[in-house]
Amino acid sequence: MQTNEPKSNISEHPTLRRHTKISAFEAARVLEKYRLHPSHSVSICMDGHAFRWARTDPQAAGAGALLTKEIKLWADAVGHKSVENLLLCYPFQSFEPYELTGIMHALASHFGLSESEQRVHRVVTHQDEVNSDHIALLKGLGFNHYQIALNRSDLEDLDKLKAVGDLIRKYAFTGMSIQIHDSNCLDDLREHVIEVKRMIAPDFIYIGNRPKLIDNDLSANGGILFDGECELENNCIYMGLEGKSHLQHMALQNFCTQNRYLEALQEGKLPINHGPTHE
């Protein structure tokens, strides 16, 4: 695929210019070292928002096919690692049910999906997407923690939220949490958060606009987590457009434009910038 776009994510993200670029060779060395380490596990995040464009792009093979291909490329790069911490965000905004089945099959084939009771395989959907069919599908795919995402306006109808929470609990998820999209004034959320804790008793409440991989030890105490707190910062892979992974204390930024992302996958390469950045 030919493109006249600039060849550096630094130009796409001017705020990253203060970081030191490293070469593709250095990135490959880090991935190889990580792949050869027998004891490393990895945490994985797959965000449906990062694949919505693929549903209408005629050059894309489909959102599910793209994610499946990226899963295989990451496994080739880092090896068959165990995954105890898995995060799937907004799956029904980008993927059909059959695609989700294929995605989970690819993960199980190329990584070691943990079956331990301590695992956290968390799925995030907006509360309006919660229904019996969706819950049953996600439970059958192995997810054991459900995170309900709320807009500010959803907090005006907590009875609806309680009904959604009660439905999820019927399917015996081991954990449930609430995500509240950030507000300009956190004081506006205070009373609502208190009521949510009283009525729903979630494992935790996360205040932030974008779901994140969270340290398992800090996500089951009924507390309130804010964006940037308790976030995993190493040995984690964020897939899809603009995904930013952290391995060996190095940040690897996926391409931020659709053409470059597609081009990399079509060439059988990880869709990461040729100049990743040190943090």
C-alpha positions in Angstrom: 0.0 0.0 0.0 1.5 3.3 -1.0 0.9 6.4 1.2 2.3 9.9 1.3 1.9 10.2 5.0 4.9 11.1 7.2 6.7 8.0 8.6 7.0 9.0 12.2 4.4 8.9 15.0 6.4 11.7 16.6 4.8 14.0 14.0 1.4 12.6 14.8 1.9 13.2 18.6 3.9 16.4 19.0 3.8 16.1 22.8 6.0 13.0 22.5 8.9 15.0 20.9 10.5 15.4 24.4 11.1 11.7 24.6 14.1 9.9 23.1 13.4 7.9 19.9 14.8 4.5 19.7 15.4 2.4 16.6 13.5 -0.5 15.2 16.5 -2.7 16.0 16.4 -1.7 19.6 12.7 -2.4 19.8 13.3 -5.8 18.2 16.0 -6.6 20.7 13.6 -5.8 23.6 10.9 -8.0 22.1 13.3 -10.9 21.6 14.6 -10.6 25.2 11.0 -10.6 26.4 10.1 -13.6 24.2 13.0 -15.7 25.5 12.2 -15.0 29.1 10.3 -18.2 30.3 8.7 -16.7 33.3 7.1 -13.5 31.9 3.4 -13.2 31.7 1.6 -10.4 29.8 -1.5 -8.3 30.3 -3.6 -7.6 27.2 -6.1 -4.8 26.4 -8.3 -4.9 23.3 -10.4 -1.8 22.8 -13.4 -2.0 20.4 -13.2 1.8 19.9 -9.8 1.4 18.2 -11.4 -0.8 15.5 -14.7 1.0 14.7 -13.2 2.6 11.6 -12.6 -0.9 10.1 -16.3 -1.6 9.8 -16.6 0.9 7.0 -13.1 1.0 5.5 -13.2 -1.0 2.2 -9.5 -1.8 2.5 -9.9 -3.5 5.8 -10.8 -7.2 6.0 -13.1 -6.5 9.0 -12.5 -5.5 12.5 -12.3 -9.0 13.8 -9.9 -10.2 11.2 -7.5 -7.2 11.9 -7.5 -7.9 15.7 -7.0 -11.6 15.1 -4.0 -10.8 12.9 -2.5 -8.4 15.5 -2.9 -11.1 18.2 -0.9 -13.6 16.2 1.8 -11.0 15.4 2.2 -10.1 19.1 2.4 -13.7 20.1 5.1 -14.3 17.4 7.0 -11.3 18.9 6.7 -12.0 22.6 6.1 -15.8 22.7 3.3 -17.9 24.2 2.9 -16.0 27.5 0.3 -16.5 30.2 -2.5 -13.9 30.4 -4.1 -13.5 33.8 -5.1 -9.8 33.3 -7.2 -9.4 30.1 -9.4 -6.4 29.2 -11.9 -6.2 26.4 -13.5 -2.8 25.9 -16.8 -2.0 24.1 -16.8 -5.2 22.0 -20.3 -4.7 20.6 -19.4 -1.4 19.0 -17.0 -3.0 16.6 -17.4 -6.8 16.6 -20.1 -9.2 15.7 -20.7 -12.1 18.1 -19.0 -14.6 15.7 -16.0 -12.3 15.5 -15.7 -12.2 19.3 -15.6 -16.0 19.3 -12.9 -15.9 16.7 -10.9 -13.3 18.6 -11.0 -15.4 21.9 -10.1 -18.5 19.9 -7.0 -16.7 18.6 -6.0 -15.5 22.1 -6.4 -19.0 23.5 -4.4 -20.4 20.5 -1.5 -18.0 20.7 -1.4 -17.1 24.4 -2.0 -19.0 27.6 -5.3 -17.7 28.9 -5.3 -18.4 32.6 -8.1 -20.4 34.2 -7.0 -19.6 37.8 -9.5 -18.1 40.3 -7.2 -15.2 40.6 -7.4 -14.2 37.0 -9.2 -11.0 36.0 -10.6 -11.2 32.5 -12.6 -8.0 32.4 -15.1 -6.8 29.9 -16.4 -3.2 29.6 -19.6 -2.2 28.0 -21.9 0.7 28.3 -24.9 0.0 30.5 -27.3 0.3 27.5 -25.5 -2.6 25.9 -26.1 -4.9 28.8 -28.7 -7.6 28.1 -29.1 -11.3 28.7 -27.7 -12.4 25.2 -24.6 -10.2 25.6 -23.9 -11.3 29.2 -24.3 -15.0 28.3 -21.9 -14.6 25.3 -19.2 -12.9 27.3 -19.6 -15.4 30.2 -19.2 -18.2 27.7 -16.1 -16.7 26.3 -14.5 -16.8 29.7 -14.8 -13.3 31.1 -15.2 -13.3 34.9 -15.4 -9.5 35.6 -17.9 -7.1 34.2 -17.4 -3.3 34.2 -20.4 -1.1 33.5 -19.5 2.2 31.8 -21.7 5.2 32.6 -22.1 8.6 31.2 -22.8 11.5 33.5 -26.5 11.5 32.5 -26.8 7.8 33.5 -26.3 8.7 37.1 -29.7 10.4 37.2 -31.4 6.9 37.0 -29.7 4.7 39.5 -32.7 2.3 39.6 -31.8 1.3 36.0 -28.2 0.8 37.0 -29.2 -1.4 39.9 -31.4 -3.5 37.6 -28.4 -3.9 35.2 -26.2 -4.9 38.1 -28.7 -7.4 39.4 -28.9 -9.0 35.9 -25.1 -9.3 35.6 -24.9 -11.0 39.1 -27.3 -13.7 38.0 -24.6 -15.0 35.7 -22.2 -15.4 38.6 -19.4 -13.1 37.5 -16.7 -13.1 40.2 -16.4 -9.3 40.0 -18.3 -6.3 38.9 -17.1 -2.7 38.7 -18.4 0.7 37.6 -16.7 3.2 35.3 -17.9 6.8 35.3 -16.8 9.1 32.6 -14.9 12.0 34.0 -16.6 15.2 34.9 -15.4 18.8 34.7 -16.1 19.0 38.4 -15.6 15.9 40.5 -17.7 17.5 43.3 -20.7 17.0 41.0 -20.1 13.3 41.2 -19.6 12.9 44.9 -23.2 12.2 45.9 -23.8 10.0 43.0 -20.7 7.9 43.7 -21.9 7.4 47.3 -25.3 6.2 46.1 -23.7 3.9 43.5 -21.5 2.3 46.2 -24.5 1.9 48.5 -26.9 0.4 45.9 -24.5 -1.6 43.7 -21.5 -2.4 46.0 -19.0 -2.7 43.1 -15.5 -4.1 43.5 -14.3 -0.6 42.6 -15.5 2.6 40.9 -13.2 4.0 38.2 -13.4 7.6 37.3 -12.0 8.1 33.8 -13.0 8.2 30.1 -10.9 5.3 28.8 -10.8 1.8 30.5 -7.3 0.7 31.5 -5.5 -2.4 32.7 -5.5 -2.1 36.5 -3.3 -3.8 39.1 -5.4 -6.7 40.4 -4.3 -6.2 44.0 -5.8 -2.7 44.0 -9.0 -3.4 42.2 -11.1 -5.4 44.7 -11.3 -3.2 47.8 -14.5 -1.3 47.0 -12.5 1.9 46.5 -12.5 4.7 44.0 -9.8 4.7 41.3 -9.0 7.7 39.2 -7.5 7.8 35.7 -3.7 7.3 36.0 -3.9 5.5 39.4 -3.3 1.8 39.8 -2.7 1.4 36.0 -0.3 -1.3 34.9 2.8 0.3 33.4 4.8 -2.7 32.3 4.4 -6.0 30.6 1.1 -5.0 29.0 0.0 -4.9 25.4 -2.7 -2.5 24.1 -3.9 -3.6 20.7 -5.5 -1.6 17.9 -5.1 1.9 16.4 -3.1 4.2 18.8 -2.5 1.3 21.3 0.4 2.0 23.6 2.1 -1.0 25.0 4.8 -1.2 27.7 7.4 -4.0 27.7 10.7 -4.0 29.5 10.0 -0.4 30.6 9.8 0.7 27.1 6.7 2.3 25.4 5.7 0.9 22.0 3.2 3.1 20.3 0.9 1.6 17.6 0.4 3.6 14.5 -2.2 6.3 14.8 -3.4 6.4 11.2 -5.5 3.7 9.5 -3.4 3.4 6.4 -0.2 2.8 8.3 -1.8 0.3 10.6 -3.3 -1.7 7.7 0.0 -1.5 5.8 1.9 -3.1 8.7 -0.6 -5.9 9.2 -0.7 -6.7 5.4 3.1 -6.9 5.5 3.0 -9.3 8.5 4.6 -6.8 10.8 3.5 -5.5 14.2 1.8 -2.1 13.7 4.2 -0.2 15.9 6.0 3.0 15.1 9.5 2.6 13.8 10.6 5.0 16.5 9.1 3.9 19.8 9.8 6.2 22.8 11.5 5.8 26.1 9.4 6.9 29.0 
